[in-house]
């Protein structure tokens, strides 16, 4: 798990830089704007409330408190989500798909990190609520099968597309921006394949569209929710995309990426007993001896 994540992060950091260096292209200059701290803080608080509300709905559907049962996993996902958010900000520095914010780095770190940390947990718990809806997953499991290549061919294809997207996408933004933003997901799926692990698309050959559709819907719901919250709280989103609907595709990719990262992080708890995750309470330290006494007639 740690090796895959290290390779994933290194690829996102280095490949765009290498692509710019090889081609001699200029880094795209995008729009800039001022950060609205009250809008960011309000959006973060309301997103936290959204997660609590989704967890409440899930308890109504399944009688399970997911934030409590998988507390350590969600803490790990929050840290992963914060790191992912800053990695995406770094990638955006090469293509400027959305506006940069002119603010001191320390202030930006304090303002944006809590918001980034909530995004992946919000996607995961939204997907769980969608999956808990009656007969929803059952219907999606009986979908149209998608023919798949052999395992080795799939891994090679995803790796080539992901690496090429990061290398060339930063240099030829107008033509390859769609592949550039798909590259993180493609690279992660390729790494999963190298370790013989499944991906969110593993069920498609058998017609199971449940994870793909639920993850896409969760990413779209959370992405639009956060964008609407920020704008209604007084923030301004500066988007540099050829069409507004491209942003919706970005939300779908983000949902898939969050769920795929969740699969990687969840491997840390694979095979562990419940007693390892929730240690039993210590026994009373003083032994109690009970002796039988005779009964008087």
C-alpha positions in Angstrom: 0.0 0.0 0.0 2.7 2.5 1.0 4.8 1.7 -2.0 1.9 2.3 -4.4 1.0 5.6 -2.8 4.6 6.7 -2.9 4.9 5.9 -6.6 1.5 7.6 -7.2 2.6 10.8 -5.5 6.0 10.9 -7.1 4.5 10.4 -10.6 2.1 13.3 -10.0 4.9 15.6 -8.8 7.5 14.7 -11.4 5.9 13.8 -14.7 4.3 17.2 -15.5 7.6 18.9 -14.6 9.5 16.5 -16.9 6.9 17.0 -19.7 7.4 20.8 -19.5 11.2 20.4 -19.5 11.2 18.0 -22.5 8.9 20.1 -24.7 10.1 23.5 -23.6 6.4 24.6 -23.3 5.4 27.5 -21.1 3.2 27.0 -18.0 -0.3 28.0 -18.7 -1.3 31.3 -17.0 -4.8 31.3 -15.7 -7.2 33.6 -13.9 -6.4 34.9 -10.4 -8.6 36.1 -7.6 -8.8 36.9 -4.0 -9.5 34.3 -1.3 -12.7 34.8 0.6 -11.8 33.4 4.1 -15.4 33.7 5.6 -16.8 31.9 2.6 -14.2 29.1 2.9 -14.7 28.7 6.6 -18.5 28.6 6.2 -18.2 26.1 3.3 -16.0 23.9 5.4 -18.4 23.9 8.4 -21.4 23.2 6.2 -19.6 20.3 4.5 -18.8 18.8 7.9 -22.5 19.2 8.7 -23.3 17.5 5.4 -21.1 14.5 6.4 -22.9 14.2 9.7 -26.3 14.4 8.0 -25.3 11.7 5.5 -24.2 9.5 8.4 -27.6 10.0 10.0 -29.4 9.0 6.9 -27.2 5.9 6.6 -28.1 5.0 10.2 -31.8 5.2 9.2 -31.2 2.9 6.2 -28.9 0.4 7.7 -28.8 1.0 11.5 -25.0 1.3 11.3 -23.0 4.4 12.4 -20.4 4.3 9.7 -18.3 7.2 11.2 -18.1 5.2 14.4 -17.6 1.7 13.0 -14.9 2.9 10.6 -13.5 5.8 12.6 -9.8 5.1 11.9 -10.5 4.5 8.2 -12.2 7.9 7.9 -9.4 9.7 9.8 -6.9 8.1 7.3 -9.1 9.1 4.4 -9.3 12.7 5.7 -5.5 12.9 5.7 -5.3 11.3 2.3 -8.0 13.7 1.0 -6.0 16.7 2.3 -2.9 15.5 0.5 -4.9 14.8 -2.7 -6.4 18.3 -2.6 -2.9 19.9 -2.6 -1.7 17.5 -5.3 -4.5 18.6 -7.5 -3.7 22.2 -6.8 -0.1 21.5 -7.8 -1.3 19.8 -11.0 -3.6 22.8 -11.8 -0.5 25.0 -11.6 0.6 23.6 -15.0 -2.7 23.9 -16.8 -4.8 26.6 -14.9 -8.1 24.9 -15.2 -9.4 27.0 -12.4 -8.3 30.3 -11.0 -5.4 30.6 -8.6 -5.8 32.4 -5.3 -3.5 35.2 -4.3 -2.8 34.6 -0.6 0.1 33.8 1.6 1.0 30.1 1.5 0.7 29.7 5.3 -2.8 31.3 5.2 -3.8 29.1 2.2 -2.6 26.0 4.1 -4.7 26.8 7.1 -7.8 27.8 5.1 -7.9 25.1 2.4 -6.5 22.0 4.2 -9.6 21.4 6.4 -11.9 21.8 3.3 -9.7 19.4 1.3 -9.7 16.9 4.2 -13.5 16.6 4.1 -14.0 16.1 0.4 -13.1 12.4 0.1 -15.0 11.4 3.3 -18.0 13.3 2.0 -17.8 11.3 -1.3 -17.4 8.0 0.4 -20.3 8.5 2.8 -22.5 9.8 0.0 -21.7 6.7 -2.0 -22.6 4.5 1.0 -26.0 6.3 1.3 -26.7 5.7 -2.4 -25.7 2.1 -2.1 -28.0 1.6 0.9 -31.1 2.7 -1.1 -33.5 -0.2 -1.6 -32.8 -2.2 -4.8 -30.5 0.4 -6.2 -27.3 -1.7 -6.3 -29.4 -4.8 -7.2 -30.6 -3.1 -10.4 -27.1 -1.7 -11.3 -25.6 -5.2 -10.8 -27.6 -6.5 -13.7 -26.3 -4.0 -16.3 -24.7 -4.5 -19.7 -21.3 -6.3 -19.5 -18.3 -4.5 -20.9 -15.7 -6.6 -22.7 -12.3 -6.2 -21.1 -8.7 -6.8 -22.2 -6.4 -9.3 -20.6 -5.1 -8.2 -17.2 -1.5 -7.5 -18.5 -2.8 -5.5 -21.5 -5.1 -3.4 -19.2 -2.3 -2.6 -16.8 0.0 -1.5 -19.7 -2.7 0.5 -21.4 -3.7 2.4 -18.2 0.0 3.1 -17.3 0.8 4.4 -20.8 -2.3 6.7 -20.9 -1.7 8.0 -17.4 2.0 8.7 -17.9 1.5 10.2 -21.3 -1.4 12.4 -20.0 0.8 13.9 -17.3 3.8 14.3 -19.6 2.1 15.7 -22.6 -1.1 17.2 -21.0 0.8 20.0 -19.3 2.6 20.9 -22.6 -0.5 20.7 -24.9 -3.3 21.8 -22.6 -5.8 22.7 -25.3 -5.8 19.2 -26.9 -5.0 16.9 -23.9 -6.4 18.6 -20.8 -9.0 15.8 -20.6 -6.3 13.1 -20.5 -4.2 15.2 -18.1 -7.0 15.3 -15.5 -7.8 11.6 -16.1 -4.2 10.6 -15.6 -4.2 10.4 -11.7 -7.0 7.9 -11.8 -5.5 5.9 -14.7 -2.1 5.7 -12.9 -3.7 4.5 -9.7 -5.7 1.8 -11.5 -2.5 0.7 -13.3 -0.7 0.5 -9.9 -3.5 -1.5 -8.5 -3.2 -3.9 -11.4 0.5 -4.3 -10.9 -0.2 -5.5 -7.4 -3.1 -7.7 -8.6 -5.7 -5.6 -6.8 -9.1 -4.8 -8.1 -10.3 -1.3 -9.3 -13.7 0.4 -9.3 -14.1 -0.9 -12.9 -13.5 -4.5 -12.1 -17.2 -5.3 -12.0 -17.9 -4.0 -15.5 -17.0 -7.3 -17.4 -19.8 -9.0 -15.4 -22.3 -6.2 -15.8 -21.9 -4.8 -12.3 -22.2 -1.0 -12.6 -22.9 -0.4 -9.0 -19.5 1.1 -7.8 -19.0 3.0 -11.0 -22.4 4.7 -11.0 -22.6 5.3 -7.2 -19.0 6.8 -7.2 -19.8 9.1 -10.1 -23.0 10.3 -8.5 -21.3 10.8 -5.2 -18.5 12.9 -6.8 -21.1 15.0 -8.7 -23.3 15.6 -5.7 -20.4 16.6 -3.4 -18.6 18.7 -6.1 -21.7 20.7 -6.9 -22.7 21.0 -3.3 -19.3 22.5 -2.3 -19.3 24.8 -5.4 -22.8 26.1 -4.7 -22.0 26.6 -1.0 -18.9 28.6 -1.7 -20.6 30.8 -4.2 -23.7 31.4 -2.0 -21.4 32.2 0.9 -19.8 35.0 -1.1 -16.9 33.2 -2.8 -16.1 33.5 -6.5 -15.1 30.5 -8.6 -12.8 31.4 -11.6 -13.1 28.5 -14.0 -11.0 28.2 -17.2 -12.7 25.3 -19.0 -13.9 25.1 -22.6 -17.5 24.3 -21.4 -19.2 24.4 -18.0 -20.2 20.7 -18.4 -16.6 19.7 -18.4 -16.6 20.6 -14.7 -19.2 18.0 -14.1 -16.9 15.4 -15.8 -14.2 16.6 -13.4 -16.5 15.9 -10.4 -17.1 12.4 -11.7 -13.4 11.7 -12.1 -12.9 13.0 -8.6 -15.5 10.7 -7.2 -13.9 7.7 -8.9 -10.4 8.8 -7.6 -11.7 9.1 -4.0 -13.3 5.7 -4.0 -10.2 4.1 -5.6 -7.9 5.7 -3.0 -10.4 4.5 -0.4 -9.8 0.9 -1.6 -6.0 1.4 -1.3 -6.2 2.8 2.2 -8.7 0.1 3.3 -6.0 -2.5 2.6 -4.3 -1.6 5.8 -7.2 -3.1 7.7 -7.7 -6.1 5.5 -7.6 -9.4 7.3 -7.6 -7.9 10.8 -9.9 -9.3 13.4 -12.5 -7.1 15.0 -10.8 -7.6 18.4 -7.6 -6.0 16.9 -9.6 -3.0 15.8 -11.7 -2.7 18.9 -9.6 -4.0 21.9 -11.7 -5.6 24.6 -11.9 -3.9 28.0 -9.4 -5.0 30.6 -10.6 -7.5 33.1 -11.0 -6.6 36.8 -7.5 -6.8 38.2 -8.5 -8.3 41.6 -9.5 -12.0 41.4 -12.7 -12.8 43.0 -13.0 -16.3 44.6 -16.4 -17.7 45.3 -16.6 -20.7 47.7 -19.6 -22.9 48.1 -21.1 -23.0 51.6 -23.2 -25.8 53.0 -26.9 -25.3 53.4 -28.3 -25.6 56.9 -31.3 -27.9 57.4 
